[in-house]
Each structure stands twice: as C-alpha cells, then as structure tokens.
Amino acid sequence: MEVIITKDYDEMSKAAADVIAEQILRKPNAVLGLATGGTPVGTYKELIRRHKEGKLDFSKIVTFNLDEYLGLPTTHDQSYHYFMYDNLFSHVNINPQNVHVPSGTAVNVEEFCEWYEDEIDKAGGIDLQLLGIGGDGHIAFNEPGSSLGSRTRMKTLTEETIEDNARFFDKREDVPRFAITMGVGTILEAKKLLLVANGEKKAETVAKFIEGPITSQVTASALQLHPHAIVILDEGAASKLEHADYYKWVYAQKPKAMELLHG
C-alpha cells in the first residue's frame, strides 16, 4: 500500500486527480470506479478544471459507481446518481450510455446486483477504483462485519452511517436504511485502488485500516491485501499514523526508485 500524506484538502484533491488523470491519459477508454461523499468533491472539481482546459477527454471513459440508496429515484437530490451528475458528469464530455450507477428503484434487487456484476465483467473490469472511507472504516456501504469476499448486494446501514449522512437530509428519519453496494470482493478485483481521506475526524479510522489488522470490522483494511492500492491523506487524517514519517520518506524517494526500476 502506497501512503501519500499531503498538506491539506486541496493538495490531497490535486494528488488524487493526478492519479485519475494519469489513468485516463494512459488508457482513454479506461473503466473508472467512482465514489460519492464530501471527500472526492475536490478531486472531481480538479478533473473538471483539467477537462475544460482541454487536458482530459472523458468521451470514451466508462464508469461504475460504488453504491446507491435504496428507495431514492435518480431525480432525488440526495441520490448518488444526482450527486455524480451534479459534481462531475454534467461538466465533462462523458457519454451517458457509459455511466453506471446502481438503481435505487430496482424492482428485483437481487437480479439487479447480479446484472451490475455482469456489466463490470463485460466492460473488462475496473481499471481504477476511487474510494472514500466512513467513520467506522467502511468502504462503499460495506458496513462492519461485511465479508471481505462479498459481491454487489443490498446492505442494511448502521446507526452510525445513518447519523453521519443525516446532515444531507432535512431530517434523520429521511435517511434510507438500505443501500445497494459493490462488495469488498468486487472492489478488490479492480486493477488499482485509490482511497482519499481528510480531516482529524478520520485519523483514528485511517490508522486502523492502514496499520491495524485486516478485519471485516474495518472493511477498508482489505486494501492491505491489494497489490496496487494508493491512499492519499491530508495531515489531519494522517495525524494518528505511527509510521507517518516513514511514509513521507518513501514518497520523497519515489522519483529515484522509479529511475532504478525503469532505468
């Protein structure tokens, strides 16, 4: 796992955008896994800026979002479908036919989840999966106790997740109790993972998933199993890492290391 510690949220967002932009430039028809929430908004703004400057072309990009609330139509302003168009898709030249967000109004949820997995397979798998992390250490909506081999399915949200997300709704009772989410196993099949986290509020959780044991109680800890996982943090989110100085040292040596690797 490569851990990159940046000065602040803006620097974190730009560093994450660098990783995504590199993927797009290297493979113009890349399959991107995307995330919602407050943390990646800065990254999306940076990608939009680069697109408007003519540096990034999304016309052949295919996307799969991690999750969606069950019960919310695409027009609901708190649906993740709405979020993605509001924060990225409406501002770049992506083909709407290449956009995939789980359906919050699926009639047969089990069949839809199987279809979603099949669509990822048909697309050739996800090249780069962007992730955030919940306060309890979950990735996507894989709440504590989720199998590390789980696939796309329906999940019941924890009280903590409902409380965390209540700020986006008029009242707590409006927060959906269920969601469709990619499973941890599905996420781990992406060729590259990119997780972003910011703020001291996430520091303890970040330390657990990076330096603690691999456990289903902190599903983000499964990133330790992935051969190509990148974690980008600001100073606040990194503040409780025991080996923060080492991660900074490794990152500082990266240019020389790449030179040695590739000659």
C-alpha positions as CSV (number, residue, x, y, z in Angstrom):
1,M,0.0,0.0,0.0
2,E,1.4,3.4,-1.0
3,V,0.5,6.1,1.5
4,I,0.8,9.7,0.4
5,I,0.5,12.4,3.0
6,T,-0.3,15.9,1.7
7,K,-0.5,19.3,3.4
8,D,-4.3,19.9,3.2
9,Y,-7.5,19.0,1.4
10,D,-6.7,21.0,-1.8
11,E,-3.3,19.3,-2.2
12,M,-4.9,15.9,-1.5
13,S,-7.6,16.5,-4.1
14,K,-5.0,17.5,-6.7
15,A,-2.8,14.5,-5.9
16,A,-5.9,12.2,-6.4
17,A,-6.8,13.9,-9.6
18,D,-3.2,13.3,-10.8
19,V,-3.7,9.6,-10.3
20,I,-7.0,9.5,-12.2
21,A,-5.8,11.8,-15.0
22,E,-2.7,9.6,-15.5
23,Q,-5.1,6.6,-15.9
24,I,-7.2,8.4,-18.4
25,L,-4.3,9.7,-20.5
26,R,-2.7,6.2,-20.5
27,K,-6.0,4.5,-21.4
28,P,-8.6,6.8,-23.0
29,N,-11.3,4.1,-22.7
30,A,-10.5,3.3,-19.1
31,V,-13.1,1.9,-16.7
32,L,-13.3,4.0,-13.6
33,G,-15.0,3.1,-10.4
34,L,-16.3,6.2,-8.7
35,A,-17.3,7.3,-5.2
36,T,-19.6,9.9,-3.7
37,G,-19.5,11.9,-0.5
38,G,-17.8,15.1,0.5
39,T,-14.2,13.9,0.3
40,P,-14.0,13.3,-3.5
41,V,-15.7,16.6,-4.5
42,G,-12.4,18.5,-4.6
43,T,-10.9,15.7,-6.8
44,Y,-13.9,16.0,-9.2
45,K,-13.6,19.8,-9.4
46,E,-9.9,19.4,-10.3
47,L,-10.8,16.8,-13.0
48,I,-13.4,19.2,-14.4
49,R,-10.9,22.1,-14.5
50,R,-8.4,20.0,-16.4
51,H,-11.1,18.8,-18.8
52,K,-12.2,22.4,-19.5
53,E,-8.5,23.3,-20.2
54,G,-8.5,20.6,-22.8
55,K,-6.2,18.3,-20.9
56,L,-8.7,15.4,-20.3
57,D,-11.1,13.7,-22.6
58,F,-13.9,11.6,-21.0
59,S,-15.7,10.7,-24.2
60,K,-14.6,7.0,-24.1
61,I,-14.5,6.6,-20.3
62,V,-16.8,4.0,-18.7
63,T,-17.8,4.5,-15.1
64,F,-19.3,2.3,-12.3
65,N,-20.3,3.9,-9.1
66,L,-19.9,2.0,-5.8
67,D,-23.3,2.4,-4.3
68,E,-26.8,4.0,-4.1
69,Y,-29.5,4.4,-1.5
70,L,-32.4,2.1,-2.0
71,G,-35.7,3.9,-2.4
72,L,-34.4,7.1,-3.9
73,P,-35.1,7.9,-7.6
74,T,-32.4,9.3,-9.8
75,T,-34.1,12.8,-9.6
76,H,-33.8,12.9,-5.8
77,D,-31.2,15.5,-4.8
78,Q,-29.6,13.1,-2.3
79,S,-29.4,10.1,-4.7
80,Y,-25.9,9.3,-5.7
81,H,-27.0,9.4,-9.4
82,Y,-27.9,13.0,-8.9
83,F,-24.6,13.7,-7.0
84,M,-22.5,12.3,-9.8
85,Y,-24.1,14.4,-12.5
86,D,-24.1,17.5,-10.3
87,N,-20.4,17.1,-9.3
88,L,-18.8,15.6,-12.4
89,F,-20.8,14.1,-15.3
90,S,-22.7,17.3,-16.3
91,H,-19.4,19.2,-16.5
92,V,-17.4,16.8,-18.8
93,N,-17.9,15.1,-22.1
94,I,-18.8,11.7,-20.8
95,N,-21.2,9.5,-22.8
96,P,-24.3,8.9,-20.6
97,Q,-24.5,5.4,-22.0
98,N,-21.2,4.7,-20.4
99,V,-22.3,5.7,-16.9
100,H,-23.4,3.1,-14.4
101,V,-24.8,3.9,-11.0
102,P,-26.7,1.3,-9.0
103,S,-30.5,1.7,-9.2
104,G,-32.2,2.8,-6.1
105,T,-35.6,1.8,-7.5
106,A,-34.7,-1.7,-8.8
107,V,-37.8,-3.9,-8.6
108,N,-35.8,-7.1,-8.1
109,V,-32.7,-6.1,-6.1
110,E,-31.0,-9.4,-6.3
111,E,-31.3,-9.7,-10.0
112,F,-30.1,-6.1,-10.4
113,C,-27.0,-6.8,-8.3
114,E,-26.2,-9.8,-10.5
115,W,-26.6,-7.7,-13.6
116,Y,-24.3,-5.0,-12.2
117,E,-21.6,-7.5,-11.6
118,D,-22.0,-8.8,-15.1
119,E,-21.8,-5.3,-16.6
120,I,-18.5,-4.8,-14.8
121,D,-17.2,-8.1,-16.2
122,K,-18.4,-7.2,-19.7
123,A,-16.5,-3.9,-19.5
124,G,-13.3,-5.8,-18.8
125,G,-13.2,-5.0,-15.1
126,I,-12.4,-1.7,-13.3
127,D,-9.0,-0.2,-14.1
128,L,-9.0,2.3,-11.2
129,Q,-11.4,2.4,-8.3
130,L,-11.8,5.6,-6.3
131,L,-12.8,5.2,-2.6
132,G,-13.7,7.2,0.5
133,I,-13.9,5.9,4.0
134,G,-16.7,6.0,6.5
135,G,-16.3,6.9,10.2
136,D,-16.5,3.2,11.1
137,G,-13.9,2.2,8.5
138,H,-16.3,1.1,5.8
139,I,-15.7,1.4,2.1
140,A,-18.7,1.8,-0.2
141,F,-21.6,0.7,2.1
142,N,-19.7,-2.4,3.3
143,E,-20.5,-1.9,7.0
144,P,-18.5,-3.5,9.8
145,G,-18.9,-7.3,9.6
146,S,-19.2,-7.4,5.8
147,S,-17.5,-10.3,4.2
148,L,-14.2,-9.4,2.6
149,G,-15.2,-11.6,-0.3
150,S,-18.6,-10.0,-0.7
151,R,-20.2,-9.1,-4.0
152,T,-22.6,-6.4,-5.1
153,R,-25.7,-6.7,-2.9
154,M,-28.2,-4.9,-0.6
155,K,-26.9,-3.8,2.8
156,T,-28.6,-2.5,5.9
157,L,-26.9,0.7,7.1
158,T,-25.6,1.0,10.6
159,E,-26.9,3.7,13.0
160,E,-23.5,5.4,12.8
161,T,-23.7,5.6,9.0
162,I,-27.3,6.9,9.1
163,E,-26.2,9.5,11.7
164,D,-23.2,10.6,9.6
165,N,-25.4,11.0,6.5
166,A,-28.3,12.7,8.3
167,R,-26.7,16.1,7.6
168,F,-27.6,15.8,4.0
169,F,-31.3,15.3,4.6
170,D,-34.0,17.5,6.0
171,K,-34.4,15.2,9.0
172,R,-32.8,12.0,10.3
173,E,-35.9,9.9,9.5
174,D,-35.5,10.7,5.8
175,V,-32.1,8.8,5.6
176,P,-32.7,5.5,3.8
177,R,-31.9,2.4,5.9
178,F,-30.8,0.2,2.9
179,A,-28.4,0.6,0.0
180,I,-27.1,-1.3,-3.0
181,T,-23.3,-1.5,-2.8
182,M,-20.4,-3.1,-4.5
183,G,-18.9,-5.8,-2.2
184,V,-15.4,-5.8,-0.8
185,G,-14.5,-8.7,-3.1
186,T,-15.8,-6.7,-6.1
187,I,-13.7,-3.7,-5.1
188,L,-10.6,-5.8,-4.6
189,E,-10.8,-7.0,-8.2
190,A,-10.1,-3.5,-9.5
191,K,-6.7,-3.3,-11.0
192,K,-5.8,-0.2,-8.9
193,L,-7.4,1.3,-5.8
194,L,-7.3,4.9,-4.8
195,L,-8.6,5.9,-1.3
196,V,-8.8,9.5,-0.2
197,A,-9.4,10.8,3.4
198,N,-9.1,14.1,5.0
199,G,-9.6,15.7,8.5
200,E,-8.6,14.8,12.0
201,K,-12.1,13.2,12.5
202,K,-11.0,10.3,10.2
203,A,-7.5,10.0,11.8
204,E,-8.2,7.1,14.1
205,T,-10.1,5.1,11.5
206,V,-7.3,5.8,9.0
207,A,-4.7,4.4,11.4
208,K,-6.8,1.3,12.0
209,F,-7.2,0.4,8.3
210,I,-3.6,1.2,7.3
211,E,-1.6,-0.1,10.3
212,G,-4.1,-2.3,12.1
213,P,-5.1,-5.9,11.4
214,I,-7.1,-7.0,8.4
215,T,-10.6,-7.4,9.7
216,S,-14.2,-7.4,8.5
217,Q,-14.9,-4.9,11.3
218,V,-12.9,-2.3,9.4
219,T,-13.6,-3.2,5.7
220,A,-11.1,-0.6,4.4
221,S,-8.4,-2.8,6.0
222,A,-8.9,-5.1,3.0
223,L,-6.8,-2.7,1.0
224,Q,-3.8,-4.2,2.7
225,L,-4.5,-7.3,0.5
226,H,-4.4,-5.4,-2.8
227,P,-1.2,-5.3,-4.9
228,H,-1.7,-1.7,-6.1
229,A,-3.5,0.4,-3.5
230,I,-2.8,4.1,-3.1
231,V,-4.0,6.1,-0.1
232,I,-3.9,9.9,-0.2
233,L,-4.4,11.8,3.1
234,D,-4.1,15.3,4.4
235,E,-2.1,16.0,7.6
236,G,-5.2,15.8,9.7
237,A,-6.3,12.3,8.5
238,A,-2.6,11.1,8.9
239,S,-2.2,12.5,12.4
240,K,-2.5,9.2,14.2
241,L,-0.4,7.1,11.9
242,E,2.5,5.5,13.8
243,H,4.7,5.4,10.7
244,A,3.8,8.7,9.1
245,D,7.5,9.8,8.9
246,Y,8.3,6.6,7.0
247,Y,5.5,7.1,4.5
248,K,6.7,10.6,3.8
249,W,10.3,9.3,3.4
250,V,9.2,6.6,0.9
251,Y,7.2,9.1,-1.1
252,A,10.2,11.5,-1.2
253,Q,12.4,8.7,-2.6
254,K,9.8,7.7,-5.3
255,P,11.5,9.5,-8.2
256,K,14.8,7.8,-7.6
257,A,13.0,4.4,-7.0
258,M,11.2,4.8,-10.4
259,E,14.5,5.6,-12.0
260,L,16.1,2.4,-10.7
261,L,13.1,0.3,-11.7
262,H,12.8,1.5,-15.2
263,G,16.4,2.5,-16.0
